Amino acid sequence: MLDKVRIVLVGTTHSGNIGSVARAMKTMGLSRLYLVDPQCEVDGQASALAAGASDVLRDVSIVQTLGEAIADCNLVAGTSARSRTLPWPMLSPRELGEKAQLESQAGEVALVFGRERSGLTNEELQQCHFHVCIDANPEYSSLNLAQAVQILCYEVRMAFLAATPAADEPLPAHPPAEAMEGFYRHLEQALDHSGFLIKAHQGKVMEKLRCLFNRSRPDEHELNTLRGILSSILRLKRD
């Protein structure tokens, strides 16, 4: 099931970090690496620092947007500091490992890491179901990218090793990220047609609604019901 877990790096600027991340992944049994709009090549320095994890680099997937990297994922967790404008559901690395172990039984899981200097933008974090914060020493909390990846990969591996399958336990059926993005576009369209959205505050309202639905995490049947309601609202408006 570790094959269901991917590491996503956004806007990486140093090729050595890509190689070090590949090494961190392989030591914990993970092999699927996605690069979103990398600002460097996967070059000789990356291969040197991969130190035997050249297969991870060879099979790397390079895409232009975060949406492409997580489109088929049912669980998306983004690394973040706690001081953000919107209160998003937070997980510790250990909680993330347990959740990844459970949800990988039913779908794809993505762990998303941001740029070396600035991390993930608020817009990128809003595409994640959960944020993950590594509680490092507050007096010196400087972790490099590969170290952060290593910590989360370790917790995922430990959760997988500790798991005992429960035959009668129902597996979650959460829709992939692409389906949720379609729902958010549908929701914004319906709210706009109903007159609920005010242009000056439209972005903030949608941010709060994203937070609400990411926290509640509707399953596929619930999402279809919600979209049916939105379609009814749009039909009534046209009538």
Number of C-alpha atoms within 10 A of each C-alpha: 15 20 12 19 25 23 23 25 28 26 22 23 16 17 20 22 22 28 27 23 26 31 27 25 26 19 15 18 15 23 24 22 24 25 24 21 16 20 14 13 14 19 13 12 16 23 23 14 19 24 13 14 22 18 14 22 22 11 12 16 14 16 15 13 14 19 16 14 24 24 17 17 22 25 24 24 23 25 24 21 14 15 7 10 7 13 11 21 16 20 18 14 22 18 15 23 20 18 16 28 25 18 20 22 16 16 21 23 26 26 25 29 25 21 17 17 10 8 21 21 12 13 9 16 22 19 21 23 22 23 24 24 17 18 11 10 8 7 6 7 10 11 12 11 20 19 15 18 24 20 16 24 27 20 21 25 20 16 20 18 10 10 12 8 9 8 7 6 7 8 14 15 16 21 21 20 23 16 17 22 15 11 17 16 11 17 19 19 16 22 17 15 14 13 9 12 17 11 10 8 9 14 13 11 16 17 14 15 15 20 21 13 14 18 14 11 18 17 15 16 12 13 18 15 13 16 18 12 14 19 16 13 17 18 11 10 11 8 6
